[in-house]
Structure formats: structure tokens, C-alpha cells
């Protein structure tokens, strides 16, 4: 094994890959020698991302909530670019409301994206991975699946369901050579984070006080963790949730 941490020639499908963590993971996969196909709803963002990513990247516009189109997405990606060897379920949405203000429709929409969409895409990719006896599937979880955070009950329910789904899928698919894991990011530097925290110094102080390393993480940190979990270096790792959070999960 020349480089156990390399992804030479492997094709990754990254949902929500046009911005944020998805884009960070796409960069890391390319740097590790892999190829990426990113998906998302906004074609302008996908085009900008591919221009930034450069050679080895491509995009397919897709809405993960359109469950009926997921088999066609997988078929198109594999017909155009080759076998999907890595799937990263990163696409997501958020609903910041108190429990009493959260509607049934809003609650269901968040679960649809994170849970149903992630499961349906995983199922379709697994149909190709299992016969090849090879594949790596990665979900992006959340600190909300580990600790109580107010005003995000729908997101918390969705990410907690994802955590259970990872364990179930790992148990079922790993005997067929397909590993399933997740990453739980801590508080990560982004334009959205800056906008939220720059105007709320008390919240920023609280977050940093709960993070033993004393600073926010970066999308690159999540990307490097994704490369590890999808690489041969993690060939005996499945059903694991890797916290990349600067110690926030154990901070006080």
C-alpha cells in the first residue's frame, strides 16, 4: 500500500458540495488524489465551486428532497463519471425555532432532507457498491445529536436519527465491504458562523469557553477527517462517529 491515506482515482459523490463543509471535503478529496462530483440545488454555486476546485471535479444539479429522482442521479453520475466509490451525505437544512413554534410541516421537512434523503441516496449507491464488495459511506452528524441545544428540535431529531442509521447501515453493509461512518463537526469557521457570532459576543464567548482548544475549526479540518475515514487507512473502521470539535464534546 503506497499511501494508506490516499484516494487515488476514487470517485466521491458529495451532496451539498457547492459551499461550506461540502466544498471543504471536496477540496480535501481532490488533494488526496480522488475525483469529486458535487450536487446541490443552486447551479450557480455548483459552477463557482467547480471553477474553484478545478480538474477532477464535476457537478450534477439535484435536490435531495426529490426522492423519486435519486435513482436517476446515481445512474447519471456513474454513467458519466464512473463507479461511485465514496458517498458523502452532507446536504442539509436547518430550522431555528422554539419547539412551540415548530410546525409539523417544518419538522417533517428537516427530517426529509437529512434522514429520508440521506437514506434513499445511500440505498441506491449501496446497490452498486455491494456487488463490487467495496465502498465508503459518510454522513455528517451534529453536536445536537450529543447534547441538548434549545430551539433546534427538528434538526436534533434528524441528526439523532442519522446517528442510529449509521450504526444500522454499518452492521448491514460492512459484511459486503461497504463501510459506513459519520463525522460530528464542532463549531466551524464560515461566513454564516461569522455573521451569527460577530454580532453576539456573549454567544461566541460561551462557545469558545466550551471548546478546550479555544478556537473555531475550519472546513479543511472536516475535509481531512473525511479523507481519513474514506481511505484505506480506515479499512477496519465502521459504524464510528468521529468528533472533530476541538474538544467541545467533552468541554465544560
Secondary structure, DSSP 4 states (H G I P E B T S, - for coil): ---TT--TT-EEEEETTTSHHHHHHHHHHHHTT-EEEEEES-HHHHHHHHHHH-TTEEEEE--TT-GGGHHHHHHHHHHHH----EEEE-------B-GGG--HHHHHHHHIIIIIIHHHHHHHHHHHHHHHT-EEEEEE--GGGTS--TTBHHHHHHHHHHHHHHHHHHHHHGGGTEEEEEEEE-SB--HHHHHHHHT-HHHHHHHHHT-TT-S-B-HHHHHHHHHHHHSGGGTT--S-EEEESTTTTT--
